[in-house]
Amino acid sequence: MPTAPKPKSTPAASSPSQPEKMLPSMHTSAALLYLCLGLGLSLLLSPASALYKQWVPDTNYENATNWDKGSVPCGSDRVHFPAGRRVSVYVETVHSVLEMRLPVDGEVILSSGAAFAAASTPGQGEPGCGNGVTATFKDSEELKWFDPQLWRAAATWDDLQAGRYVFAVHEESVPCRADDVVFRPVSSFRVDVSSSQMSVPVKSVSVMGQKFDSGSSFSTYLSSRSGQLQFHGSASPVVTPSAGCNDATGCECGNAAERERICSAVTCPQVACLKVLRPVGHCCDVCGAIVSLRFSGAFNLESYRQRLLHLVLNKPSYSSVRMALSKVAEQQRMWGFIPRGTQPKIQVLLVEEGSGEYASYLAEAAAKDIMADARSNGADLGIEEANVELSSGDGGGGEAGVIAGAVIGVLLVVVVLLGMGLFLHRRGSISMPSLPKMPSWRKGSGGAVGELGGPLDHGFDNPMFDKPTLMPSEPELYGDSANSISMTQSGVHFVNPAYDENETDFTA
């Protein structure tokens, strides 16, 4: 296994050059104040910045977890690298071993001053090194790029160095297309970048202290011996500077296509709450709260993140609450089950450390504070609508969904019943009731009037008019003229003296 020299290290970010002239001493404080205010304002108003995602595992020689014996080999041990294993190993210091077997295809990267020495006497120079054993280097082939547990995320480079990591849903725990990927400067690694796509786009990649922020330079590194040993699988990372997020309202992660691969690496814990929640982009049910925001173009994701951190989560009572804030694509469905595209929304996931029925109490309280702030200041923040889901079931946004679901359910039942009725009618299993016919009035011969010249429907009998025997015998009761009442086949009716039938030429 050949020994490779350590690549040249370059700082992750260059420092600005010093100005040629210093400011006058009397104006130094004021200038610094204006500079700080300007930087703070620019951070708040700048487009949503990407996160730094750092790979956790390594293939360092000094890492005890990389050896099957659970400790670093000492002078009395025989070091064994399996012959068929491809590996890149970083060595920081001097080590003495009794024997070393190297793989056919691999490399050892020696730091400045690092070396190996053959021990003339077992355990020479190493207190506590007992009887020699064969120490075998563990297999790193199963370490996957899309395993959320193998990454740490931070909002800034300083936070990454200080270990101030941020909480994120599973899809966003692995590098998103707008993120900066970091492999620790003093370490080697091996990662399987198998993907459903041919490439995995990211904003930049830092390896061994060298930052690659152009596609061509990183492609050259991937084709090198170290690059081939460190990255393997069906796909490879591709540096795409244009993938950075330039939208102030935030950018979607872009890992939705890898959801199945991501979730296959996650083991979900058991949760106990009245109502479990499933955030967009997360593989597991959680207990806590989800605040969903519909936003306008005036919304700024990063400034809103800072607002929530300072106004809500900075409260001592919420010290155990973790927040994941991001823009996600929410699936829209017609009638609750027919997909009809996606719509972006801002998702605020709040969970609390611990488990049990009351583990979400503080997370729900924080969510209610966020909702109160959105109602009071939503217009100024670019928030058009806010809804909340709580594990306790006591949420402001859940009732509307229940009502809508009930209405949709009733409509579905009506549609199904109508469809079944129409199907059975066409098969002749049931008959539809006939609708009443509307009469068409026209004048015909003999005085009979009916639909299309047919017989007239006389309706029900009226004992006062339909039977002549029941008519009063005193004709003077209806006037002096005998022609004032006419009895025909259709019944009894009064004659209009102003109307002369013989003088009217009317044809129906």
LINSULPE-V320536 format. One record per pair of residues at least 12 apart in sequence whose ideal C-beta (glycine too) atoms are under 10 Angstrom apart, sorted by sequence separation. I is the first residue (numbers start at 0). J is the second residue. If there is no record, write none. Layout:
# LINSULPE-V320536
<<I	J> <I	J>>
This chain:
# LINSULPE-V320536
<<59	71> <60	72> <66	78> <67	79> <152	164> <153	165> <204	216> <272	284> <274	286> <275	287> <276	288> <277	289> <279	291> <328	340> <329	341> <330	342> <349	361> <350	362> <351	363> <373	385> <384	396> <388	400> <438	450> <439	451> <443	455> <482	494> <483	495> <66	79> <88	101> <118	131> <151	164> <152	165> <204	217> <207	220> <270	283> <272	285> <273	286> <276	289> <278	291> <328	341> <329	342> <349	362> <351	364> <372	385> <373	386> <386	399> <437	450> <438	451> <439	452> <483	496> <88	102> <150	164> <151	165> <152	166> <200	214> <203	217> <206	220> <221	235> <267	281> <269	283> <270	284> <272	286> <308	322> <327	341> <328	342> <329	343> <348	362> <349	363> <351	365> <371	385> <373	387> <386	400> <436	450> <439	453> <470	484> <480	494> <482	496> <86	101> <152	167> <206	221> <221	236> <267	282> <268	283> <269	284> <270	285> <271	286> <272	287> <307	322> <327	342> <328	343> <329	344> <349	364> <370	385> <438	453> <440	455> <478	493> <78	94> <86	102> <93	109> <99	115> <201	217> <204	220> <221	237> <265	281> <266	282> <267	283> <268	284> <270	286> <308	324> <327	343> <328	344> <349	365> <369	385> <370	386> <470	486> <477	493> <480	496> <85	102> <88	105> <89	106> <90	107> <91	108> <92	109> <150	167> <204	221> <218	235> <221	238> <265	282> <266	283> <267	284> <268	285> <270	287> <290	307> <307	324> <326	343> <327	344> <329	346> <349	366> <370	387> <438	455> <60	78> <76	94> <78	96> <82	100> <84	102> <85	103> <86	104> <87	105> <88	106> <89	107> <90	108> <91	109> <92	110> <99	117> <188	206> <207	225> <217	235> <218	236> <220	238> <264	282> <265	283> <267	285> <304	322> <326	344> <327	345> <347	365> <348	366> <369	387> <438	456> <76	95> <77	96> <78	97> <79	98> <80	99> <81	100> <82	101> <83	102> <84	103> <85	104> <86	105> <87	106> <88	107> <89	108> <90	109> <91	110> <93	112> <94	113> <95	114> <96	115> <98	117> <152	171> <180	199> <187	206> <188	207> <206	225> <217	236> <218	237> <261	280> <262	281> <263	282> <325	344> <326	345> <327	346> <347	366> <467	486> <74	94> <75	95> <76	96> <77	97> <78	98> <79	99> <80	100> <82	102> <83	103> <84	104> <85	105> <86	106> <87	107> <88	108> <89	109> <90	110> <91	111> <92	112> <93	113> <94	114> <95	115> <96	116> <97	117> <98	118> <147	167> <152	172> <159	179> <186	206> <187	207> <206	226> <217	237> <218	238> <261	281> <262	282> <304	324> <325	345> <326	346> <349	369> <367	387> <436	456> <65	86> <71	92> <73	94> <74	95> <75	96> <76	97> <77	98> <78	99> <79	100> <80	101> <81	102> <82	103> <83	104> <84	105> <85	106> <86	107> <87	108> <88	109> <89	110> <91	112> <92	113> <93	114> <94	115> <95	116> <96	117> <97	118> <147	168> <148	169> <150	171> <151	172> <152	173> <160	181> <180	201> <184	205> <186	207> <217	238> <261	282> <262	283> <303	324> <304	325> <324	345> <325	346> <327	348> <366	387> <374	395> <470	491> <72	94> <73	95> <74	96> <75	97> <76	98> <77	99> <78	100> <79	101> <80	102> <81	103> <82	104> <91	113> <92	114> <93	115> <94	116> <95	117> <96	118> <97	119> <147	169> <150	172> <152	174> <159	181> <178	200> <179	201> <180	202> <181	203> <182	204> <183	205> <184	206> <185	207> <186	208> <207	229> <216	238> <217	239> <258	280> <324	346> <325	347> <347	369> <366	388> <367	389> <464	486> <65	88> <71	94> <72	95> <73	96> <74	97> <76	99> <77	100> <78	101> <79	102> <80	103> <82	105> <90	113> <93	116> <95	118> <97	120> <146	169> <147	170> <149	172> <150	173> <152	175> <156	179> <176	199> <177	200> <178	201> <179	202> <180	203> <181	204> <182	205> <183	206> <184	207> <185	208> <206	229> <214	237> <215	238> <258	281> <259	282> <301	324> <323	346> <324	347> <325	348> <347	370> <366	389> <72	96> <73	97> <81	105> <89	113> <90	114> <94	118> <95	119> <97	121> <145	169> <147	171> <148	172> <149	173> <150	174> <176	200> <177	201> <178	202> <179	203> <180	204> <181	205> <182	206> <183	207> <184	208> <206	230> <214	238> <255	279> <258	282> <300	324> <323	347> <324	348> <363	387> <366	390> <370	394> <465	489> <466	490> <467	491> <72	97> <80	105> <90	115> <95	120> <97	122> <145	170> <147	172> <148	173> <156	181> <174	199> <175	200> <176	201> <177	202> <178	203> <179	204> <180	205> <181	206> <182	207> <183	208> <184	209> <211	236> <213	238> <214	239> <255	280> <300	325> <322	347> <323	348> <324	349> <363	388> <364	389> <370	395> <465	490> <466	491> <62	88> <72	98> <95	121> <97	123> <146	172> <147	173> <152	178> <153	179> <173	199> <174	200> <175	201> <176	202> <179	205> <180	206> <182	208> <204	230> <212	238> <213	239> <214	240> <254	280> <300	326> <322	348> <323	349> <347	373> <363	389> <367	393> <370	396> <464	490> <465	491> <61	88> <62	89> <72	99> <80	107> <95	122> <145	172> <146	173> <174	201> <175	202> <182	209> <211	238> <212	239> <213	240> <214	241> <321	348> <322	349> <323	350> <362	389> <363	390> <367	394> <464	491> <58	86> <60	88> <61	89> <95	123> <145	173> <150	178> <153	181> <174	202> <210	238> <212	240> <252	280> <298	326> <321	349> <322	350> <362	390> <363	391> <366	394> <367	395> <463	491> <464	492> <58	87> <59	88> <60	89> <61	90> <95	124> <144	173> <145	174> <181	210> <251	280> <320	349> <321	350> <366	395> <461	490> <57	87> <58	88> <59	89> <60	90> <61	91> <95	125> <143	173> <144	174> <150	180> <151	181> <174	204> <180	210> <320	350> <321	351> <359	389> <360	390> <363	393> <461	491> <57	88> <58	89> <59	90> <60	91> <61	92> <93	124> <94	125> <105	136> <150	181> <179	210> <180	211> <199	230> <212	243> <319	350> <320	351> <321	352> <359	390> <360	391> <363	394> <57	89> <59	91> <60	92> <204	236> <288	320> <290	322> <292	324> <294	326> <317	349> <319	351> <320	352> <358	390> <359	391> <457	489> <61	94> <95	128> <98	131> <100	133> <179	212> <199	232> <203	236> <204	237> <287	320> <319	352> <357	390> <455	488> <457	490> <60	94> <97	131> <102	136> <204	238> <287	321> <289	323> <290	324> <292	326> <317	351> <318	352> <319	353> <356	390> <357	391> <455	489> <96	131> <97	132> <98	133> <99	134> <100	135> <199	234> <201	236> <203	238> <287	322> <356	391> <455	490> <97	133> <144	180> <197	233> <198	234> <199	235> <200	236> <201	237> <202	238> <203	239> <291	327> <293	329> <311	347> <345	381> <78	115> <192	229> <196	233> <197	234> <198	235> <199	236> <200	237> <201	238> <202	239> <203	240> <312	349> <345	382> <96	134> <187	225> <192	230> <193	231> <194	232> <195	233> <196	234> <197	235> <198	236> <199	237> <200	238> <201	239> <202	240> <291	329> <311	349> <347	385> <349	387> <189	228> <190	229> <191	230> <192	231> <193	232> <194	233> <195	234> <198	237> <200	239> <201	240> <202	241> <203	242> <319	358> <320	359> <351	390> <446	485> <11	51> <188	228> <189	229> <190	230> <191	231> <192	232> <193	233> <194	234> <197	237> <199	239> <202	242> <203	243> <307	347> <322	362> <344	384> <345	385> <347	387> <349	389> <350	390> <447	487> <449	489> <149	190> <187	228> <188	229> <189	230> <190	231> <191	232> <192	233> <193	234> <194	235> <196	237> <198	239> <200	241> <201	242> <202	243> <304	345> <320	361> <321	362> <446	487> <447	488> <448	489> <74	116> <76	118> <187	229> <188	230> <189	231> <190	232> <191	233> <192	234> <193	235> <194	236> <200	242> <201	243> <202	244> <281	323> <303	345> <307	349> <319	361> <320	362> <344	386> <445	487> <446	488> <447	489> <74	117> <75	118> <191	234> <192	235> <280	323> <304	347> <318	361> <319	362> <320	363> <322	365> <445	488> <446	489> <74	118> <146	190> <192	236> <303	347> <317	361> <320	364> <322	366> <445	489> <446	490> <73	118> <74	119> <75	120> <76	121> <145	190> <146	191> <249	294> <278	323> <280	325> <300	345> <316	361> <317	362> <320	365> <74	120> <75	121> <76	122> <142	188> <144	190> <145	191> <190	236> <248	294> <279	325> <281	327> <320	366> <446	492> <58	105> <60	107> <74	121> <75	122> <142	189> <143	190> <144	191> <145	192> <182	229> <248	295> <278	325> <279	326> <280	327> <298	345> <314	361> <317	364> <322	369> <60	108> <73	121> <74	122> <75	123> <88	136> <139	187> <141	189> <142	190> <143	191> <144	192> <145	193> <248	296> <279	327> <280	328> <316	364> <317	365> <59	108> <60	109> <61	110> <73	122> <74	123> <76	125> <139	188> <140	189> <142	191> <143	192> <144	193> <145	194> <156	205> <247	296> <248	297> <249	298> <278	327> <279	328> <293	342> <294	343> <316	365> <58	108> <60	110> <73	123> <74	124> <75	125> <86	136> <139	189> <140	190> <141	191> <143	193> <144	194> <145	195> <246	296> <247	297> <248	298> <249	299> <250	300> <279	329> <293	343> <294	344> <314	364> <59	110> <73	124> <74	125> <84	135> <86	137> <88	139> <138	189> <139	190> <140	191> <143	194> <247	298> <248	299> <249	300> <279	330> <293	344> <294	345> <314	365> <317	368> <61	113> <73	125> <76	128> <84	136> <86	138> <87	139> <139	191> <201	253> <247	299> <248	300> <249	301> <292	344> <293	345> <60	113> <72	125> <73	126> <75	128> <76	129> <84	137> <86	139> <200	253> <246	299> <247	300> <248	301> <291	344> <292	345> <311	364> <312	365> <73	127> <74	128> <75	129> <76	130> <77	131> <79	133> <81	135> <84	138> <85	139> <86	140> <145	199> <199	253> <246	300> <247	301> <249	303> <291	345> <292	346> <311	365> <314	368> <446	500> <60	115> <73	128> <75	130> <76	131> <77	132> <78	133> <79	134> <80	135> <81	136> <84	139> <85	140> <144	199> <199	254> <247	302> <248	303> <249	304> <290	345> <291	346> <292	347> <311	366> <452	507> <72	128> <73	129> <75	131> <76	132> <77	133> <78	134> <79	135> <80	136> <81	137> <84	140> <180	236> <244	300> <290	346> <291	347> <311	367> <312	368> <70	127> <74	131> <75	132> <76	133> <77	134> <78	135> <79	136> <81	138> <244	301> <289	346> <290	347> <311	368> <312	369> <70	128> <73	131> <76	134> <77	135> <78	136> <180	238> <199	257> <289	347> <290	348> <307	365> <310	368> <311	369> <442	500> <72	131> <73	132> <179	238> <288	347> <289	348> <290	349> <310	369> <448	507> <72	132> <194	254> <196	256> <288	348> <289	349> <311	371> <72	133> <73	134> <176	237> <195	256> <196	257> <287	348> <288	349> <289	350> <307	368> <311	372> <442	503> <70	132> <72	134> <174	236> <177	239> <194	256> <195	257> <279	341> <287	349> <288	350> <307	369> <310	372> <71	134> <72	135> <176	239> <194	257> <195	258> <285	348> <287	350> <288	351> <306	369> <442	505> <443	506> <68	132> <70	134> <72	136> <177	241> <178	242> <179	243> <193	257> <195	259> <285	349> <286	350> <287	351> <441	505> <442	506> <443	507> <67	132> <68	133> <69	134> <176	241> <177	242> <178	243> <195	260> <279	344> <281	346> <285	350> <286	351> <307	372> <335	400> <441	506> <442	507> <67	133> <68	134> <176	242> <177	243> <178	244> <194	260> <280	346> <285	351> <303	369> <306	372> <310	376> <441	507> <67	134> <68	135> <175	242> <176	243> <177	244> <193	260> <279	346> <281	348> <286	353> <440	507> <66	134> <67	135> <176	244> <177	245> <278	346> <280	348> <286	354> <335	403> <439	507> <65	134> <66	135> <67	136> <175	244> <177	246> <278	347> <279	348> <281	350> <286	355> <303	372> <334	403> <335	404> <65	135> <66	136> <67	137> <278	348> <286	356> <303	373> <306	376> <334	404> <65	136> <66	137> <67	138> <278	349> <286	357> <287	358> <288	359> <335	406> <336	407> <65	137> <177	249> <255	327> <276	348> <278	350> <286	358> <287	359> <334	406> <335	407> <64	137> <65	138> <177	250> <252	325> <255	328> <276	349> <285	358> <286	359> <287	360> <288	361> <289	362> <334	407> <335	408> <65	139> <176	250> <177	251> <178	252> <251	325> <252	326> <276	350> <285	359> <286	360> <287	361> <288	362> <306	380> <333	407> <334	408> <62	137> <110	185> <175	250> <176	251> <177	252> <178	253> <249	324> <250	325> <251	326> <252	327> <253	328> <287	362> <288	363> <290	365> <332	407> <336	411> <60	136> <175	251> <176	252> <177	253> <249	325> <250	326> <251	327> <252	328> <286	362> <287	363> <288	364> <290	366> <334	410> <335	411> <108	185> <175	252> <176	253> <249	326> <251	328> <285	362> <286	363> <288	365> <289	366> <290	367> <292	369> <303	380> <334	411> <58	136> <108	186> <174	252> <175	253> <176	254> <248	326> <249	327> <287	365> <288	366> <292	370> <302	380> <303	381> <58	137> <108	187> <173	252> <174	253> <175	254> <287	366> <288	367> <290	369> <298	377> <302	381> <303	382> <0	80> <107	187> <171	251> <172	252> <174	254> <246	326> <270	350> <290	370> <334	414> <58	139> <106	187> <170	251> <171	252> <173	254> <288	369> <292	373> <297	378> <299	380> <300	381> <57	139> <170	252> <171	253> <172	254> <244	326> <272	354> <288	370> <295	377> <297	379> <298	380> <299	381> <56	139> <170	253> <171	254> <271	354> <272	355> <273	356> <276	359> <290	373> <294	377> <295	378> <297	380> <298	381> <3	87> <5	89> <58	142> <105	189> <168	252> <170	254> <173	257> <270	354> <271	355> <272	356> <275	359> <293	377> <297	381> <298	382> <3	88> <5	90> <57	142> <167	252> <169	254> <170	255> <269	354> <270	355> <271	356> <272	357> <274	359> <292	377> <295	380> <296	381> <297	382> <298	383> <0	86> <3	89> <56	142> <144	230> <168	254> <170	256> <255	341> <268	354> <270	356> <271	357> <272	358> <273	359> <294	380> <295	381> <297	383> <0	87> <55	142> <145	232> <170	257> <173	260> <271	358> <272	359> <294	381> <295	382> <0	88> <2	90> <54	142> <144	232> <170	258> <173	261> <270	358> <292	380> <294	382> <295	383> <143	232> <169	258> <172	261> <270	359> <292	381> <293	382> <294	383> <54	144> <56	146> <144	234> <171	261> <251	341> <292	382> <293	383> <294	384> <55	146> <140	231> <144	235> <170	261> <173	264> <272	363> <292	383> <293	384> <294	385> <56	148> <140	232> <144	236> <169	261> <170	262> <251	343> <292	384> <293	385> <55	148> <56	149> <168	261> <169	262> <172	265> <250	343> <291	384> <292	385> <293	386> <55	149> <56	150> <89	183> <91	185> <249	343> <291	385> <292	386> <54	149> <55	150> <91	186> <169	264> <248	343> <290	385> <291	386> <53	149> <54	150> <55	151> <89	185> <169	265> <249	345> <290	386> <291	387> <53	150> <54	151> <89	186> <90	187> <246	343> <248	345> <289	386> <290	387> <291	388> <52	150> <53	151> <89	187> <169	267> <289	387> <290	388> <0	99> <52	151> <53	152> <87	186> <88	187> <89	188> <108	207> <288	387> <289	388> <290	389> <0	100> <1	101> <50	150> <51	151> <52	152> <53	153> <87	187> <288	388> <289	389> <0	101> <51	152> <52	153> <86	187> <87	188> <88	189> <287	388> <288	389> <289	390> <0	102> <3	105> <6	108> <50	152> <51	153> <86	188> <87	189> <287	389> <288	390> <0	103> <1	104> <3	106> <5	108> <50	153> <51	154> <86	189> <286	389> <287	390> <288	391> <0	104> <1	105> <2	106> <3	107> <4	108> <5	109> <50	154> <51	155> <85	189> <286	390> <290	394> <0	105> <1	106> <2	107> <3	108> <4	109> <5	110> <49	154> <50	155> <51	156> <84	189> <285	390> <286	391> <289	394> <290	395> <291	396> <0	106> <1	107> <2	108> <3	109> <5	111> <48	154> <51	157> <53	159> <284	390> <288	394> <290	396> <0	107> <2	109> <4	111> <48	155> <51	158> <52	159> <53	160> <147	254> <289	396> <5	113> <50	158> <51	159> <170	278> <172	280> <50	159> <51	160> <145	254> <169	278> <170	279> <171	280> <172	281> <168	278> <170	280> <171	281> <172	282> <278	388> <2	113> <53	164> <168	279> <169	280> <170	281> <277	388> <2	114> <145	257> <168	280> <169	281> <170	282> <276	388> <2	115> <42	155> <51	164> <144	257> <145	258> <167	280> <168	281> <169	282> <276	389> <50	164> <51	165> <145	259> <146	260> <147	261> <167	281> <168	282> <169	283> <274	388> <276	390> <50	165> <52	167> <145	260> <146	261> <147	262> <149	264> <168	283> <274	389> <275	390> <144	260> <145	261> <148	264> <273	389> <274	390> <50	167> <108	225> <143	260> <144	261> <145	262> <146	263> <147	264> <148	265> <168	285> <272	389> <273	390> <274	391> <89	207> <106	224> <143	261> <145	263> <146	264> <147	265> <148	266> <272	390> <273	391> <274	392> <276	394> <52	171> <105	224> <106	225> <145	264> <146	265> <271	390> <272	391> <273	392> <274	393> <52	172> <54	174> <104	224> <108	228> <143	263> <270	390> <272	392> <273	393> <274	394> <50	171> <52	173> <53	174> <106	227> <143	264> <50	172> <52	174> <106	228> <51	174> <52	175> <104	227> <105	228> <106	229> <274	397> <50	174> <59	183> <61	185> <62	186> <104	228> <49	174> <50	175> <57	182> <61	186> <62	187> <49	175> <52	178> <53	179> <54	180> <56	182> <57	183> <59	185> <49	176> <50	177> <51	178> <52	179> <53	180> <54	181> <55	182> <59	186> <60	187> <49	177> <50	178> <51	179> <52	180> <53	181> <54	182> <55	183> <57	185> <58	186> <59	187> <48	177> <49	178> <50	179> <51	180> <52	181> <53	182> <54	183> <57	186> <58	187> <59	188> <47	177> <48	178> <49	179> <51	181> <53	183> <56	186> <57	187> <58	188> <46	177> <48	179> <57	188> <58	189> <54	186> <56	188> <57	189> <58	190> <55	188> <56	189> <248	381> <54	188> <56	190> <147	281> <247	381> <147	282> <54	190> <87	224> <87	225> <87	226> <165	304> <87	227> <88	228> <87	228> <85	227> <86	228> <87	229> <85	228> <86	229> <12	156> <85	229> <11	156> <85	231> <154	301> <11	159> <11	160> <52	201> <154	304> <175	325> <51	202> <154	305> <172	323> <49	201> <50	202> <51	203> <53	205> <54	206> <171	323> <49	202> <49	203> <51	205> <154	308> <166	320> <167	321> <169	323> <171	325> <166	321> <167	322> <168	323> <170	325> <165	321> <166	322> <167	323> <171	327> <165	322> <166	323> <167	324> <168	325> <170	327> <165	323> <166	324> <167	325> <165	324> <168	327> <11	179> <11	181> <58	228> <58	229> <152	323> <11	184> <10	184> <9	184> <8	184> <8	185> <6	184> <168	346> <5	185> <168	348> <167	348> <166	348> <166	349> <3	187> <166	350> <11	203> <49	242> <11	205> <49	243> <50	244> <48	243> <49	244> <9	205> <47	243> <48	244> <11	208> <13	210> <46	243> <47	244> <9	207> <10	208> <11	209> <12	210> <46	244> <47	245> <8	207> <9	208> <10	209> <11	210> <46	245> <47	246> <6	206> <7	207> <8	208> <9	209> <10	210> <45	245> <46	246> <47	247> <6	207> <7	208> <8	209> <9	210> <46	247> <47	248> <49	250> <5	207> <6	208> <7	209> <8	210> <45	247> <46	248> <47	249> <50	252> <5	208> <6	209> <44	247> <46	249> <47	250> <46	250> <6	220> <6	223> <6	225> <3	223> <3	224> <3	225> <1	224> <3	228> <47	299> <48	300> <46	299> <47	300> <48	301> <45	299> <46	300> <47	301> <44	299> <46	301> <47	302> <43	299> <45	301> <47	303> <48	304> <44	301> <45	302> <47	304> <43	301> <44	302> <42	301> <43	302> <42	302> <43	303> <40	302> <43	305> <42	305> <43	306> <39	305> <50	325> <47	325> <47	326>>
